[in-house]
Amino acid sequence: MTSDLYRKLAEGISAATRLPLIAVPLFLVVGAGAAGGRGVLWALLCLALTSGLSLVYLLYLTRAGKVRDPRRISRAERVRPLWVVAVLHAGAFLVVTLLGAPAPLRAVLLSYALATLLFALLTPYAKLSLHTAGVSGTAVCLAYVFGPWGALAVFLVPPVWWSRSFLKRHTPPELLLGVLVGGCGTWASFALIG
């Protein structure tokens, strides 16, 4: 493979594993697995309250000039949006808990809230990888919900690690920190929710 082909592959993997993109199939699959068609409706509500509102907020930040490139938010521009997104996820968790959503969906929301809170707290000190956090959290979530078959999602971590490293977006410690935040936050959420 040529260097250009490697770059295109790395960019494709990186683009496909952005947290908002991972969230859509994750919530839908978990919702369907937890409660069938009714679970999918719960998942759509979760997505509207989190990813939907987060994207509206990002659009606002971009139009207001507070974020220069929404696909590549600098560490300095990241902290405030992370706090807002953490609050959105925590609020969504409270809403769907009060409404009686299935436990696995509540656990996913809690894991996103915890991980985003940790991102907001750590970002001033480290540029942790949101991509590796997202795929490791997804793997832990799917393992909890679907057992060994869901655990196969762990094989998403190496290509994402490679792509972010190849594109020089993160160092190995930043990638590892992302894996730990995403994986451990998700594990803790499912342990708490049951």
Biotite code that builds the C-alpha atoms (Angstrom):
import biotite.structure as struc

atoms = struc.array([
    struc.Atom([0.000, 0.000, 0.000], chain_id="A", res_id=1, res_name="MET", atom_name="CA", element="C"),
    struc.Atom([1.165, 3.488, -0.704], chain_id="A", res_id=2, res_name="THR", atom_name="CA", element="C"),
    struc.Atom([1.348, 6.191, 1.919], chain_id="A", res_id=3, res_name="SER", atom_name="CA", element="C"),
    struc.Atom([-1.703, 7.931, 0.406], chain_id="A", res_id=4, res_name="ASP", atom_name="CA", element="C"),
    struc.Atom([-3.717, 4.746, 0.667], chain_id="A", res_id=5, res_name="LEU", atom_name="CA", element="C"),
    struc.Atom([-2.698, 4.293, 4.319], chain_id="A", res_id=6, res_name="TYR", atom_name="CA", element="C"),
    struc.Atom([-3.686, 7.899, 4.997], chain_id="A", res_id=7, res_name="ARG", atom_name="CA", element="C"),
    struc.Atom([-7.094, 7.440, 3.344], chain_id="A", res_id=8, res_name="LYS", atom_name="CA", element="C"),
    struc.Atom([-7.665, 4.239, 5.312], chain_id="A", res_id=9, res_name="LEU", atom_name="CA", element="C"),
    struc.Atom([-6.665, 5.935, 8.573], chain_id="A", res_id=10, res_name="ALA", atom_name="CA", element="C"),
    struc.Atom([-8.908, 8.924, 7.848], chain_id="A", res_id=11, res_name="GLU", atom_name="CA", element="C"),
    struc.Atom([-11.813, 6.615, 6.987], chain_id="A", res_id=12, res_name="GLY", atom_name="CA", element="C"),
    struc.Atom([-11.444, 4.643, 10.219], chain_id="A", res_id=13, res_name="ILE", atom_name="CA", element="C"),
    struc.Atom([-11.110, 7.859, 12.187], chain_id="A", res_id=14, res_name="SER", atom_name="CA", element="C"),
    struc.Atom([-14.193, 9.426, 10.586], chain_id="A", res_id=15, res_name="ALA", atom_name="CA", element="C"),
    struc.Atom([-16.302, 6.295, 11.076], chain_id="A", res_id=16, res_name="ALA", atom_name="CA", element="C"),
    struc.Atom([-15.461, 6.021, 14.777], chain_id="A", res_id=17, res_name="THR", atom_name="CA", element="C"),
    struc.Atom([-16.341, 9.525, 15.955], chain_id="A", res_id=18, res_name="ARG", atom_name="CA", element="C"),
    struc.Atom([-18.400, 9.332, 19.145], chain_id="A", res_id=19, res_name="LEU", atom_name="CA", element="C"),
    struc.Atom([-21.666, 10.708, 17.701], chain_id="A", res_id=20, res_name="PRO", atom_name="CA", element="C"),
    struc.Atom([-21.492, 8.163, 14.865], chain_id="A", res_id=21, res_name="LEU", atom_name="CA", element="C"),
    struc.Atom([-20.768, 5.264, 17.210], chain_id="A", res_id=22, res_name="ILE", atom_name="CA", element="C"),
    struc.Atom([-23.604, 6.319, 19.522], chain_id="A", res_id=23, res_name="ALA", atom_name="CA", element="C"),
    struc.Atom([-26.349, 5.853, 16.926], chain_id="A", res_id=24, res_name="VAL", atom_name="CA", element="C"),
    struc.Atom([-25.893, 2.133, 16.198], chain_id="A", res_id=25, res_name="PRO", atom_name="CA", element="C"),
    struc.Atom([-24.863, 1.449, 19.798], chain_id="A", res_id=26, res_name="LEU", atom_name="CA", element="C"),
    struc.Atom([-28.053, 2.870, 21.311], chain_id="A", res_id=27, res_name="PHE", atom_name="CA", element="C"),
    struc.Atom([-30.242, 1.239, 18.651], chain_id="A", res_id=28, res_name="LEU", atom_name="CA", element="C"),
    struc.Atom([-28.650, -2.201, 19.077], chain_id="A", res_id=29, res_name="VAL", atom_name="CA", element="C"),
    struc.Atom([-28.722, -2.005, 22.871], chain_id="A", res_id=30, res_name="VAL", atom_name="CA", element="C"),
    struc.Atom([-32.321, -0.773, 22.829], chain_id="A", res_id=31, res_name="GLY", atom_name="CA", element="C"),
    struc.Atom([-33.406, -3.575, 20.487], chain_id="A", res_id=32, res_name="ALA", atom_name="CA", element="C"),
    struc.Atom([-31.510, -6.150, 22.545], chain_id="A", res_id=33, res_name="GLY", atom_name="CA", element="C"),
    struc.Atom([-33.014, -4.901, 25.795], chain_id="A", res_id=34, res_name="ALA", atom_name="CA", element="C"),
    struc.Atom([-36.655, -4.457, 24.795], chain_id="A", res_id=35, res_name="ALA", atom_name="CA", element="C"),
    struc.Atom([-37.219, -5.114, 21.078], chain_id="A", res_id=36, res_name="GLY", atom_name="CA", element="C"),
    struc.Atom([-39.196, -2.469, 19.191], chain_id="A", res_id=37, res_name="GLY", atom_name="CA", element="C"),
    struc.Atom([-40.046, -0.591, 22.382], chain_id="A", res_id=38, res_name="ARG", atom_name="CA", element="C"),
    struc.Atom([-36.328, -0.482, 23.183], chain_id="A", res_id=39, res_name="GLY", atom_name="CA", element="C"),
    struc.Atom([-35.595, 1.070, 19.787], chain_id="A", res_id=40, res_name="VAL", atom_name="CA", element="C"),
    struc.Atom([-38.060, 3.858, 20.623], chain_id="A", res_id=41, res_name="LEU", atom_name="CA", element="C"),
    struc.Atom([-36.277, 4.403, 23.929], chain_id="A", res_id=42, res_name="TRP", atom_name="CA", element="C"),
    struc.Atom([-32.970, 4.465, 22.045], chain_id="A", res_id=43, res_name="ALA", atom_name="CA", element="C"),
    struc.Atom([-34.290, 7.128, 19.673], chain_id="A", res_id=44, res_name="LEU", atom_name="CA", element="C"),
    struc.Atom([-35.300, 9.267, 22.655], chain_id="A", res_id=45, res_name="LEU", atom_name="CA", element="C"),
    struc.Atom([-31.837, 8.803, 24.185], chain_id="A", res_id=46, res_name="CYS", atom_name="CA", element="C"),
    struc.Atom([-30.191, 9.811, 20.904], chain_id="A", res_id=47, res_name="LEU", atom_name="CA", element="C"),
    struc.Atom([-32.401, 12.878, 20.502], chain_id="A", res_id=48, res_name="ALA", atom_name="CA", element="C"),
    struc.Atom([-31.580, 14.057, 24.034], chain_id="A", res_id=49, res_name="LEU", atom_name="CA", element="C"),
    struc.Atom([-27.833, 13.453, 23.674], chain_id="A", res_id=50, res_name="THR", atom_name="CA", element="C"),
    struc.Atom([-26.356, 13.269, 20.191], chain_id="A", res_id=51, res_name="SER", atom_name="CA", element="C"),
    struc.Atom([-29.125, 15.390, 18.683], chain_id="A", res_id=52, res_name="GLY", atom_name="CA", element="C"),
    struc.Atom([-28.795, 18.212, 21.199], chain_id="A", res_id=53, res_name="LEU", atom_name="CA", element="C"),
    struc.Atom([-24.983, 17.900, 21.175], chain_id="A", res_id=54, res_name="SER", atom_name="CA", element="C"),
    struc.Atom([-24.928, 18.383, 17.400], chain_id="A", res_id=55, res_name="LEU", atom_name="CA", element="C"),
    struc.Atom([-27.221, 21.414, 17.663], chain_id="A", res_id=56, res_name="VAL", atom_name="CA", element="C"),
    struc.Atom([-24.841, 22.855, 20.286], chain_id="A", res_id=57, res_name="TYR", atom_name="CA", element="C"),
    struc.Atom([-21.819, 22.145, 18.058], chain_id="A", res_id=58, res_name="LEU", atom_name="CA", element="C"),
    struc.Atom([-23.547, 23.879, 15.152], chain_id="A", res_id=59, res_name="LEU", atom_name="CA", element="C"),
    struc.Atom([-24.141, 26.894, 17.403], chain_id="A", res_id=60, res_name="TYR", atom_name="CA", element="C"),
    struc.Atom([-20.472, 26.924, 18.507], chain_id="A", res_id=61, res_name="LEU", atom_name="CA", element="C"),
    struc.Atom([-19.296, 26.705, 14.908], chain_id="A", res_id=62, res_name="THR", atom_name="CA", element="C"),
    struc.Atom([-21.591, 29.471, 13.661], chain_id="A", res_id=63, res_name="ARG", atom_name="CA", element="C"),
    struc.Atom([-20.667, 31.690, 16.618], chain_id="A", res_id=64, res_name="ALA", atom_name="CA", element="C"),
    struc.Atom([-16.974, 31.207, 15.813], chain_id="A", res_id=65, res_name="GLY", atom_name="CA", element="C"),
    struc.Atom([-16.219, 29.530, 19.143], chain_id="A", res_id=66, res_name="LYS", atom_name="CA", element="C"),
    struc.Atom([-15.077, 26.367, 17.344], chain_id="A", res_id=67, res_name="VAL", atom_name="CA", element="C"),
    struc.Atom([-13.050, 26.745, 14.168], chain_id="A", res_id=68, res_name="ARG", atom_name="CA", element="C"),
    struc.Atom([-13.264, 23.201, 12.791], chain_id="A", res_id=69, res_name="ASP", atom_name="CA", element="C"),
    struc.Atom([-15.990, 20.931, 14.217], chain_id="A", res_id=70, res_name="PRO", atom_name="CA", element="C"),
    struc.Atom([-14.134, 17.825, 12.976], chain_id="A", res_id=71, res_name="ARG", atom_name="CA", element="C"),
    struc.Atom([-10.946, 18.856, 14.763], chain_id="A", res_id=72, res_name="ARG", atom_name="CA", element="C"),
    struc.Atom([-11.699, 20.750, 17.952], chain_id="A", res_id=73, res_name="ILE", atom_name="CA", element="C"),
    struc.Atom([-8.532, 21.954, 19.651], chain_id="A", res_id=74, res_name="SER", atom_name="CA", element="C"),
    struc.Atom([-7.905, 21.134, 23.281], chain_id="A", res_id=75, res_name="ARG", atom_name="CA", element="C"),
    struc.Atom([-8.470, 24.785, 24.239], chain_id="A", res_id=76, res_name="ALA", atom_name="CA", element="C"),
    struc.Atom([-11.860, 24.786, 22.484], chain_id="A", res_id=77, res_name="GLU", atom_name="CA", element="C"),
    struc.Atom([-12.887, 21.386, 23.862], chain_id="A", res_id=78, res_name="ARG", atom_name="CA", element="C"),
    struc.Atom([-13.379, 21.903, 27.593], chain_id="A", res_id=79, res_name="VAL", atom_name="CA", element="C"),
    struc.Atom([-16.588, 23.965, 27.670], chain_id="A", res_id=80, res_name="ARG", atom_name="CA", element="C"),
    struc.Atom([-18.377, 21.823, 25.053], chain_id="A", res_id=81, res_name="PRO", atom_name="CA", element="C"),
    struc.Atom([-17.396, 18.707, 27.008], chain_id="A", res_id=82, res_name="LEU", atom_name="CA", element="C"),
    struc.Atom([-19.018, 20.108, 30.156], chain_id="A", res_id=83, res_name="TRP", atom_name="CA", element="C"),
    struc.Atom([-22.187, 20.914, 28.218], chain_id="A", res_id=84, res_name="VAL", atom_name="CA", element="C"),
    struc.Atom([-22.280, 17.425, 26.660], chain_id="A", res_id=85, res_name="VAL", atom_name="CA", element="C"),
    struc.Atom([-21.681, 15.817, 30.082], chain_id="A", res_id=86, res_name="ALA", atom_name="CA", element="C"),
    struc.Atom([-24.666, 17.765, 31.447], chain_id="A", res_id=87, res_name="VAL", atom_name="CA", element="C"),
    struc.Atom([-26.793, 16.733, 28.438], chain_id="A", res_id=88, res_name="LEU", atom_name="CA", element="C"),
    struc.Atom([-25.978, 13.056, 29.051], chain_id="A", res_id=89, res_name="HIS", atom_name="CA", element="C"),
    struc.Atom([-26.579, 13.323, 32.792], chain_id="A", res_id=90, res_name="ALA", atom_name="CA", element="C"),
    struc.Atom([-29.895, 15.091, 32.151], chain_id="A", res_id=91, res_name="GLY", atom_name="CA", element="C"),
    struc.Atom([-30.922, 12.468, 29.598], chain_id="A", res_id=92, res_name="ALA", atom_name="CA", element="C"),
    struc.Atom([-30.011, 9.750, 32.094], chain_id="A", res_id=93, res_name="PHE", atom_name="CA", element="C"),
    struc.Atom([-32.268, 11.334, 34.719], chain_id="A", res_id=94, res_name="LEU", atom_name="CA", element="C"),
    struc.Atom([-35.151, 11.820, 32.260], chain_id="A", res_id=95, res_name="VAL", atom_name="CA", element="C"),
    struc.Atom([-35.154, 8.264, 30.912], chain_id="A", res_id=96, res_name="VAL", atom_name="CA", element="C"),
    struc.Atom([-34.639, 6.822, 34.387], chain_id="A", res_id=97, res_name="THR", atom_name="CA", element="C"),
    struc.Atom([-37.704, 8.674, 35.644], chain_id="A", res_id=98, res_name="LEU", atom_name="CA", element="C"),
    struc.Atom([-39.659, 7.510, 32.587], chain_id="A", res_id=99, res_name="LEU", atom_name="CA", element="C"),
    struc.Atom([-38.663, 3.865, 33.142], chain_id="A", res_id=100, res_name="GLY", atom_name="CA", element="C"),
    struc.Atom([-36.258, 3.143, 30.268], chain_id="A", res_id=101, res_name="ALA", atom_name="CA", element="C"),
    struc.Atom([-34.618, -0.316, 30.100], chain_id="A", res_id=102, res_name="PRO", atom_name="CA", element="C"),
    struc.Atom([-31.587, -0.703, 32.372], chain_id="A", res_id=103, res_name="ALA", atom_name="CA", element="C"),
    struc.Atom([-29.029, -1.301, 29.585], chain_id="A", res_id=104, res_name="PRO", atom_name="CA", element="C"),
    struc.Atom([-29.945, 2.010, 27.919], chain_id="A", res_id=105, res_name="LEU", atom_name="CA", element="C"),
    struc.Atom([-29.702, 3.820, 31.249], chain_id="A", res_id=106, res_name="ARG", atom_name="CA", element="C"),
    struc.Atom([-26.275, 2.259, 31.761], chain_id="A", res_id=107, res_name="ALA", atom_name="CA", element="C"),
    struc.Atom([-25.107, 3.422, 28.323], chain_id="A", res_id=108, res_name="VAL", atom_name="CA", element="C"),
    struc.Atom([-26.287, 6.963, 29.087], chain_id="A", res_id=109, res_name="LEU", atom_name="CA", element="C"),
    struc.Atom([-24.572, 6.898, 32.464], chain_id="A", res_id=110, res_name="LEU", atom_name="CA", element="C"),
    struc.Atom([-21.353, 5.649, 30.849], chain_id="A", res_id=111, res_name="SER", atom_name="CA", element="C"),
    struc.Atom([-21.441, 8.520, 28.321], chain_id="A", res_id=112, res_name="TYR", atom_name="CA", element="C"),
    struc.Atom([-22.086, 11.011, 31.151], chain_id="A", res_id=113, res_name="ALA", atom_name="CA", element="C"),
    struc.Atom([-19.222, 9.644, 33.265], chain_id="A", res_id=114, res_name="LEU", atom_name="CA", element="C"),
    struc.Atom([-16.792, 9.427, 30.349], chain_id="A", res_id=115, res_name="ALA", atom_name="CA", element="C"),
    struc.Atom([-17.620, 12.943, 29.153], chain_id="A", res_id=116, res_name="THR", atom_name="CA", element="C"),
    struc.Atom([-17.212, 14.276, 32.697], chain_id="A", res_id=117, res_name="LEU", atom_name="CA", element="C"),
    struc.Atom([-13.782, 12.625, 32.857], chain_id="A", res_id=118, res_name="LEU", atom_name="CA", element="C"),
    struc.Atom([-12.915, 14.069, 29.425], chain_id="A", res_id=119, res_name="PHE", atom_name="CA", element="C"),
    struc.Atom([-13.830, 17.549, 30.665], chain_id="A", res_id=120, res_name="ALA", atom_name="CA", element="C"),
    struc.Atom([-11.775, 17.126, 33.844], chain_id="A", res_id=121, res_name="LEU", atom_name="CA", element="C"),
    struc.Atom([-8.710, 15.646, 32.110], chain_id="A", res_id=122, res_name="LEU", atom_name="CA", element="C"),
    struc.Atom([-8.622, 17.708, 28.899], chain_id="A", res_id=123, res_name="THR", atom_name="CA", element="C"),
    struc.Atom([-6.779, 20.689, 30.437], chain_id="A", res_id=124, res_name="PRO", atom_name="CA", element="C"),
    struc.Atom([-3.973, 18.283, 31.412], chain_id="A", res_id=125, res_name="TYR", atom_name="CA", element="C"),
    struc.Atom([-3.985, 15.639, 28.680], chain_id="A", res_id=126, res_name="ALA", atom_name="CA", element="C"),
    struc.Atom([-5.228, 15.224, 25.131], chain_id="A", res_id=127, res_name="LYS", atom_name="CA", element="C"),
    struc.Atom([-6.889, 11.864, 25.625], chain_id="A", res_id=128, res_name="LEU", atom_name="CA", element="C"),
    struc.Atom([-8.329, 10.094, 22.604], chain_id="A", res_id=129, res_name="SER", atom_name="CA", element="C"),
    struc.Atom([-12.098, 10.325, 22.384], chain_id="A", res_id=130, res_name="LEU", atom_name="CA", element="C"),
    struc.Atom([-11.974, 7.789, 19.537], chain_id="A", res_id=131, res_name="HIS", atom_name="CA", element="C"),
    struc.Atom([-10.317, 5.032, 21.588], chain_id="A", res_id=132, res_name="THR", atom_name="CA", element="C"),
    struc.Atom([-12.573, 5.915, 24.531], chain_id="A", res_id=133, res_name="ALA", atom_name="CA", element="C"),
    struc.Atom([-15.604, 5.487, 22.302], chain_id="A", res_id=134, res_name="GLY", atom_name="CA", element="C"),
    struc.Atom([-14.662, 2.116, 20.847], chain_id="A", res_id=135, res_name="VAL", atom_name="CA", element="C"),
    struc.Atom([-13.455, 0.659, 24.149], chain_id="A", res_id=136, res_name="SER", atom_name="CA", element="C"),
    struc.Atom([-16.637, 1.822, 25.889], chain_id="A", res_id=137, res_name="GLY", atom_name="CA", element="C"),
    struc.Atom([-18.684, 0.333, 23.050], chain_id="A", res_id=138, res_name="THR", atom_name="CA", element="C"),
    struc.Atom([-16.868, -2.991, 23.411], chain_id="A", res_id=139, res_name="ALA", atom_name="CA", element="C"),
    struc.Atom([-17.516, -3.137, 27.165], chain_id="A", res_id=140, res_name="VAL", atom_name="CA", element="C"),
    struc.Atom([-21.171, -2.175, 26.649], chain_id="A", res_id=141, res_name="CYS", atom_name="CA", element="C"),
    struc.Atom([-21.757, -4.799, 23.969], chain_id="A", res_id=142, res_name="LEU", atom_name="CA", element="C"),
    struc.Atom([-20.018, -7.434, 26.094], chain_id="A", res_id=143, res_name="ALA", atom_name="CA", element="C"),
    struc.Atom([-22.386, -6.674, 28.991], chain_id="A", res_id=144, res_name="TYR", atom_name="CA", element="C"),
    struc.Atom([-25.496, -6.711, 26.812], chain_id="A", res_id=145, res_name="VAL", atom_name="CA", element="C"),
    struc.Atom([-24.679, -9.535, 24.374], chain_id="A", res_id=146, res_name="PHE", atom_name="CA", element="C"),
    struc.Atom([-22.003, -11.575, 26.156], chain_id="A", res_id=147, res_name="GLY", atom_name="CA", element="C"),
    struc.Atom([-19.116, -13.142, 24.206], chain_id="A", res_id=148, res_name="PRO", atom_name="CA", element="C"),
    struc.Atom([-20.527, -12.107, 20.820], chain_id="A", res_id=149, res_name="TRP", atom_name="CA", element="C"),
    struc.Atom([-20.661, -8.489, 21.946], chain_id="A", res_id=150, res_name="GLY", atom_name="CA", element="C"),
    struc.Atom([-17.141, -8.734, 23.331], chain_id="A", res_id=151, res_name="ALA", atom_name="CA", element="C"),
    struc.Atom([-15.876, -9.199, 19.766], chain_id="A", res_id=152, res_name="LEU", atom_name="CA", element="C"),
    struc.Atom([-16.234, -5.415, 19.438], chain_id="A", res_id=153, res_name="ALA", atom_name="CA", element="C"),
    struc.Atom([-12.913, -5.184, 21.283], chain_id="A", res_id=154, res_name="VAL", atom_name="CA", element="C"),
    struc.Atom([-11.335, -5.847, 17.874], chain_id="A", res_id=155, res_name="PHE", atom_name="CA", element="C"),
    struc.Atom([-12.334, -2.291, 16.926], chain_id="A", res_id=156, res_name="LEU", atom_name="CA", element="C"),
    struc.Atom([-9.728, -0.862, 19.320], chain_id="A", res_id=157, res_name="VAL", atom_name="CA", element="C"),
    struc.Atom([-6.534, -1.780, 17.373], chain_id="A", res_id=158, res_name="PRO", atom_name="CA", element="C"),
    struc.Atom([-7.557, -0.233, 14.023], chain_id="A", res_id=159, res_name="PRO", atom_name="CA", element="C"),
    struc.Atom([-8.765, 2.921, 15.768], chain_id="A", res_id=160, res_name="VAL", atom_name="CA", element="C"),
    struc.Atom([-5.526, 3.072, 17.781], chain_id="A", res_id=161, res_name="TRP", atom_name="CA", element="C"),
    struc.Atom([-3.536, 2.643, 14.560], chain_id="A", res_id=162, res_name="TRP", atom_name="CA", element="C"),
    struc.Atom([-5.511, 5.297, 12.653], chain_id="A", res_id=163, res_name="SER", atom_name="CA", element="C"),
    struc.Atom([-5.231, 7.944, 15.357], chain_id="A", res_id=164, res_name="ARG", atom_name="CA", element="C"),
    struc.Atom([-1.526, 7.171, 15.776], chain_id="A", res_id=165, res_name="SER", atom_name="CA", element="C"),
    struc.Atom([-0.860, 7.111, 12.007], chain_id="A", res_id=166, res_name="PHE", atom_name="CA", element="C"),
    struc.Atom([-2.590, 10.491, 11.605], chain_id="A", res_id=167, res_name="LEU", atom_name="CA", element="C"),
    struc.Atom([-0.423, 11.806, 14.471], chain_id="A", res_id=168, res_name="LYS", atom_name="CA", element="C"),
    struc.Atom([-3.470, 12.949, 16.404], chain_id="A", res_id=169, res_name="ARG", atom_name="CA", element="C"),
    struc.Atom([-2.439, 11.187, 19.625], chain_id="A", res_id=170, res_name="HIS", atom_name="CA", element="C"),
    struc.Atom([0.512, 9.659, 21.415], chain_id="A", res_id=171, res_name="THR", atom_name="CA", element="C"),
    struc.Atom([0.341, 6.108, 22.835], chain_id="A", res_id=172, res_name="PRO", atom_name="CA", element="C"),
    struc.Atom([-0.306, 7.396, 26.399], chain_id="A", res_id=173, res_name="PRO", atom_name="CA", element="C"),
    struc.Atom([-3.189, 9.573, 25.109], chain_id="A", res_id=174, res_name="GLU", atom_name="CA", element="C"),
    struc.Atom([-4.643, 6.594, 23.250], chain_id="A", res_id=175, res_name="LEU", atom_name="CA", element="C"),
    struc.Atom([-4.289, 4.360, 26.311], chain_id="A", res_id=176, res_name="LEU", atom_name="CA", element="C"),
    struc.Atom([-5.892, 6.984, 28.539], chain_id="A", res_id=177, res_name="LEU", atom_name="CA", element="C"),
    struc.Atom([-8.840, 7.064, 26.136], chain_id="A", res_id=178, res_name="GLY", atom_name="CA", element="C"),
    struc.Atom([-9.185, 3.271, 26.293], chain_id="A", res_id=179, res_name="VAL", atom_name="CA", element="C"),
    struc.Atom([-9.101, 3.348, 30.093], chain_id="A", res_id=180, res_name="LEU", atom_name="CA", element="C"),
    struc.Atom([-11.605, 6.201, 30.458], chain_id="A", res_id=181, res_name="VAL", atom_name="CA", element="C"),
    struc.Atom([-14.063, 4.693, 27.959], chain_id="A", res_id=182, res_name="GLY", atom_name="CA", element="C"),
    struc.Atom([-13.725, 1.094, 29.092], chain_id="A", res_id=183, res_name="GLY", atom_name="CA", element="C"),
    struc.Atom([-13.637, 1.705, 32.839], chain_id="A", res_id=184, res_name="CYS", atom_name="CA", element="C"),
    struc.Atom([-16.411, 4.311, 32.755], chain_id="A", res_id=185, res_name="GLY", atom_name="CA", element="C"),
    struc.Atom([-18.661, 1.894, 30.885], chain_id="A", res_id=186, res_name="THR", atom_name="CA", element="C"),
    struc.Atom([-17.772, -0.995, 33.179], chain_id="A", res_id=187, res_name="TRP", atom_name="CA", element="C"),
    struc.Atom([-18.564, 1.150, 36.253], chain_id="A", res_id=188, res_name="ALA", atom_name="CA", element="C"),
    struc.Atom([-21.886, 2.273, 34.751], chain_id="A", res_id=189, res_name="SER", atom_name="CA", element="C"),
    struc.Atom([-23.066, -1.253, 34.021], chain_id="A", res_id=190, res_name="PHE", atom_name="CA", element="C"),
    struc.Atom([-21.883, -2.395, 37.445], chain_id="A", res_id=191, res_name="ALA", atom_name="CA", element="C"),
    struc.Atom([-23.937, 0.387, 39.080], chain_id="A", res_id=192, res_name="LEU", atom_name="CA", element="C"),
    struc.Atom([-27.082, -0.073, 36.985], chain_id="A", res_id=193, res_name="ILE", atom_name="CA", element="C"),
    struc.Atom([-26.891, -3.861, 36.899], chain_id="A", res_id=194, res_name="GLY", atom_name="CA", element="C"),
])
